[in-house]
Amino acid sequence: MMLLTPKTMMLVGFALVLIGALMPFLMVMHLIPTTFLLAFLAYAASLGGLILGLLGAALYARERRG
């Protein structure tokens, strides 16, 4: 039994990519402090979101195919 459906995986992946893009923007605008940990978390969120979104899209295509 899958914990996440493919559509949910894509939505969570999109949210993570969005967070991974917004955090560096906020750091550049000096709205949040620039630290190594926050920069690493932004990178990890972006990479994790990309992988999760691609996996969700692949599973969705496989599910729709039959």
OpenMM code with the backbone's topology and positions (N, CA, C; nanometers):
from openmm import Vec3, app, unit

residues = "MET MET LEU LEU THR PRO LYS THR MET MET LEU VAL GLY PHE ALA LEU VAL LEU ILE GLY ALA LEU MET PRO PHE LEU MET VAL MET HIS LEU ILE PRO THR THR PHE LEU LEU ALA PHE LEU ALA TYR ALA ALA SER LEU GLY GLY LEU ILE LEU GLY LEU LEU GLY ALA ALA LEU TYR ALA ARG GLU ARG ARG GLY".split()
positions = [
    Vec3(0.0835, -0.1174, 0.0000),
    Vec3(0.0000, 0.0000, 0.0000),
    Vec3(0.0885, 0.1245, 0.0000),
    Vec3(0.0588, 0.2156, -0.0898),
    Vec3(0.1387, 0.3377, -0.1010),
    Vec3(0.0918, 0.4403, 0.0017),
    Vec3(0.1859, 0.5083, 0.0613),
    Vec3(0.1524, 0.6128, 0.1565),
    Vec3(0.1077, 0.7406, 0.0856),
    Vec3(0.1699, 0.7689, -0.0273),
    Vec3(0.1367, 0.8884, -0.1047),
    Vec3(0.0914, 0.8486, -0.2448),
    Vec3(-0.0127, 0.9121, -0.2922),
    Vec3(-0.0538, 0.8898, -0.4306),
    Vec3(0.0398, 0.9698, -0.5209),
    Vec3(0.0463, 0.9365, -0.6490),
    Vec3(0.1344, 1.0128, -0.7389),
    Vec3(0.1021, 1.1628, -0.7438),
    Vec3(-0.0253, 1.1974, -0.7406),
    Vec3(-0.0620, 1.3397, -0.7427),
    Vec3(-0.0134, 1.4100, -0.6163),
    Vec3(-0.0260, 1.3432, -0.5026),
    Vec3(0.0215, 1.4012, -0.3770),
    Vec3(0.1724, 1.4168, -0.3786),
    Vec3(0.2417, 1.3177, -0.4360),
    Vec3(0.3871, 1.3268, -0.4458),
    Vec3(0.4281, 1.4469, -0.5303),
    Vec3(0.3571, 1.4696, -0.6404),
    Vec3(0.3891, 1.5845, -0.7247),
    Vec3(0.3615, 1.7157, -0.6530),
    Vec3(0.2528, 1.7229, -0.5774),
    Vec3(0.2216, 1.8458, -0.5040),
    Vec3(0.3238, 1.8735, -0.3945),
    Vec3(0.3617, 1.7713, -0.3220),
    Vec3(0.4636, 1.7885, -0.2175),
    Vec3(0.5974, 1.8259, -0.2812),
    Vec3(0.6306, 1.7634, -0.3939),
    Vec3(0.7531, 1.7972, -0.4657),
    Vec3(0.7537, 1.9420, -0.5117),
    Vec3(0.6393, 1.9880, -0.5630),
    Vec3(0.6297, 2.1278, -0.6058),
    Vec3(0.6482, 2.2224, -0.4879),
    Vec3(0.5865, 2.1881, -0.3742),
    Vec3(0.6000, 2.2732, -0.2554),
    Vec3(0.7455, 2.2787, -0.2095),
    Vec3(0.8147, 2.1649, -0.2131),
    Vec3(0.9553, 2.1632, -0.1712),
    Vec3(1.0429, 2.2446, -0.2665),
    Vec3(1.0182, 2.2328, -0.3961),
    Vec3(1.0955, 2.3119, -0.4927),
    Vec3(1.0689, 2.4605, -0.4722),
    Vec3(0.9435, 2.4945, -0.4453),
    Vec3(0.9091, 2.6345, -0.4205),
    Vec3(0.9800, 2.6874, -0.2957),
    Vec3(0.9820, 2.6087, -0.1898),
    Vec3(1.0538, 2.6473, -0.0675),
    Vec3(1.2031, 2.6600, -0.0962),
    Vec3(1.2557, 2.5653, -0.1758),
    Vec3(1.3976, 2.5700, -0.2109),
    Vec3(1.4343, 2.6902, -0.2949),
    Vec3(1.3385, 2.7493, -0.3646),
    Vec3(1.3655, 2.8704, -0.4423),
    Vec3(1.3419, 2.9970, -0.3605),
    Vec3(1.2443, 2.9931, -0.2718),
    Vec3(1.2125, 3.1119, -0.1926),
    Vec3(1.3148, 3.1406, -0.0827),
    Vec3(1.3675, 3.0354, -0.0224),
    Vec3(1.4631, 3.0576, 0.0874),
    Vec3(1.5875, 3.1347, 0.0433),
    Vec3(1.6540, 3.0992, -0.0676),
    Vec3(1.7689, 3.1802, -0.1098),
    Vec3(1.7296, 3.3233, -0.1487),
    Vec3(1.6106, 3.3397, -0.2073),
    Vec3(1.5642, 3.4741, -0.2410),
    Vec3(1.5487, 3.5585, -0.1153),
    Vec3(1.4907, 3.5000, -0.0119),
    Vec3(1.4745, 3.5725, 0.1139),
    Vec3(1.6083, 3.6002, 0.1808),
    Vec3(1.7042, 3.5102, 0.1615),
    Vec3(1.8382, 3.5331, 0.2151),
    Vec3(1.9063, 3.6489, 0.1430),
    Vec3(1.8903, 3.6562, 0.0126),
    Vec3(1.9517, 3.7645, -0.0651),
    Vec3(1.8883, 3.8989, -0.0297),
    Vec3(1.7582, 3.8979, -0.0035),
    Vec3(1.6891, 4.0219, 0.0333),
    Vec3(1.7109, 4.0587, 0.1808),
    Vec3(1.7868, 3.9758, 0.2549),
    Vec3(1.8177, 3.9976, 0.3965),
    Vec3(1.6932, 3.9973, 0.4850),
    Vec3(1.5933, 3.9183, 0.4461),
    Vec3(1.4756, 3.9030, 0.5301),
    Vec3(1.4925, 3.7881, 0.6284),
    Vec3(1.5763, 3.6910, 0.5937),
    Vec3(1.6158, 3.5865, 0.6873),
    Vec3(1.7681, 3.5810, 0.6851),
    Vec3(1.8295, 3.5406, 0.7952),
    Vec3(1.9765, 3.5411, 0.7994),
    Vec3(2.0350, 3.4339, 0.7082),
    Vec3(2.1485, 3.4640, 0.6507),
    Vec3(2.2179, 3.3693, 0.5648),
    Vec3(2.3114, 3.2855, 0.6506),
    Vec3(2.2765, 3.1591, 0.6637),
    Vec3(2.3606, 3.0657, 0.7371),
    Vec3(2.3843, 2.9433, 0.6502),
    Vec3(2.4871, 2.8704, 0.6844),
    Vec3(2.5178, 2.7489, 0.6091),
    Vec3(2.4035, 2.6483, 0.6207),
    Vec3(2.3456, 2.6365, 0.7397),
    Vec3(2.2369, 2.5409, 0.7606),
    Vec3(2.1152, 2.5747, 0.6753),
    Vec3(2.0764, 2.7011, 0.6711),
    Vec3(1.9609, 2.7393, 0.5905),
    Vec3(1.9880, 2.7217, 0.4416),
    Vec3(2.1090, 2.7524, 0.3993),
    Vec3(2.1436, 2.7321, 0.2588),
    Vec3(2.1413, 2.5839, 0.2232),
    Vec3(2.1918, 2.5003, 0.3116),
    Vec3(2.1890, 2.3558, 0.2886),
    Vec3(2.0459, 2.3036, 0.2880),
    Vec3(1.9615, 2.3516, 0.3790),
    Vec3(1.8213, 2.3096, 0.3809),
    Vec3(1.7480, 2.3528, 0.2549),
    Vec3(1.7781, 2.4710, 0.2039),
    Vec3(1.7166, 2.5161, 0.0789),
    Vec3(1.7583, 2.4262, -0.0363),
    Vec3(1.8855, 2.3906, -0.0423),
    Vec3(1.9343, 2.3006, -0.1467),
    Vec3(1.8700, 2.1630, -0.1341),
    Vec3(1.8632, 2.1118, -0.0113),
    Vec3(1.8045, 1.9793, 0.0111),
    Vec3(1.6558, 1.9788, -0.0233),
    Vec3(1.5844, 2.0848, 0.0100),
    Vec3(1.4427, 2.0931, -0.0239),
    Vec3(1.4232, 2.0975, -0.1744),
    Vec3(1.5064, 2.1729, -0.2428),
    Vec3(1.4956, 2.1821, -0.3876),
    Vec3(1.5261, 2.0486, -0.4550),
    Vec3(1.6322, 1.9849, -0.4135),
    Vec3(1.6694, 1.8564, -0.4718),
    Vec3(1.5676, 1.7480, -0.4372),
    Vec3(1.5248, 1.7437, -0.3128),
    Vec3(1.4244, 1.6459, -0.2721),
    Vec3(1.2919, 1.6666, -0.3432),
    Vec3(1.2527, 1.7905, -0.3608),
    Vec3(1.1293, 1.8203, -0.4325),
    Vec3(1.1368, 1.7800, -0.5782),
    Vec3(1.2507, 1.8030, -0.6392),
    Vec3(1.2689, 1.7640, -0.7788),
    Vec3(1.2587, 1.6127, -0.7940),
    Vec3(1.3253, 1.5402, -0.7068),
    Vec3(1.3221, 1.3932, -0.7134),
    Vec3(1.1819, 1.3418, -0.6850),
    Vec3(1.1170, 1.3955, -0.5826),
    Vec3(0.9828, 1.3507, -0.5478),
    Vec3(0.8826, 1.3833, -0.6582),
    Vec3(0.8944, 1.5003, -0.7180),
    Vec3(0.8050, 1.5374, -0.8273),
    Vec3(0.8241, 1.4496, -0.9493),
    Vec3(0.9484, 1.4211, -0.9837),
    Vec3(0.9739, 1.3337, -1.0989),
    Vec3(0.9251, 1.1919, -1.0730),
    Vec3(0.9450, 1.1435, -0.9522),
    Vec3(0.8966, 1.0108, -0.9170),
    Vec3(0.7437, 1.0058, -0.9217),
    Vec3(0.6795, 1.1086, -0.8707),
    Vec3(0.5338, 1.1156, -0.8760),
    Vec3(0.4821, 1.1218, -1.0181),
    Vec3(0.5499, 1.1972, -1.1049),
    Vec3(0.5076, 1.2057, -1.2447),
    Vec3(0.5258, 1.0717, -1.3156),
    Vec3(0.6336, 1.0026, -1.2865),
    Vec3(0.6573, 0.8714, -1.3481),
    Vec3(0.5523, 0.7708, -1.3021),
    Vec3(0.5219, 0.7713, -1.1737),
    Vec3(0.4202, 0.6798, -1.1231),
    Vec3(0.2817, 0.7145, -1.1765),
    Vec3(0.2538, 0.8421, -1.1919),
    Vec3(0.1261, 0.8851, -1.2478),
    Vec3(0.1126, 0.8393, -1.3932),
    Vec3(0.2189, 0.8537, -1.4713),
    Vec3(0.2154, 0.8100, -1.6108),
    Vec3(0.2002, 0.6590, -1.6198),
    Vec3(0.2685, 0.5869, -1.5323),
    Vec3(0.2583, 0.4406, -1.5328),
    Vec3(0.1170, 0.3956, -1.4931),
    Vec3(0.0580, 0.4671, -1.3967),
    Vec3(-0.0770, 0.4353, -1.3524),
    Vec3(-0.1803, 0.4621, -1.4615),
    Vec3(-0.1631, 0.5717, -1.5336),
    Vec3(-0.2572, 0.6088, -1.6392),
    Vec3(-0.2441, 0.5190, -1.7625),
    Vec3(-0.1273, 0.4627, -1.7820),
    Vec3(-0.1010, 0.3807, -1.8992),
    Vec3(-0.1790, 0.2499, -1.8937),
    Vec3(-0.1950, 0.1987, -1.7772),
    Vec3(-0.2730, 0.0749, -1.7680),
    Vec3(-0.2013, -0.0291, -1.7012),
] * unit.nanometer
topology = app.Topology()
chain = topology.addChain("A")
for resn in residues:
    res = topology.addResidue(resn, chain)
    for name in ("N", "CA", "C"):
        topology.addAtom(name, app.Element.getBySymbol(name[0]), res)
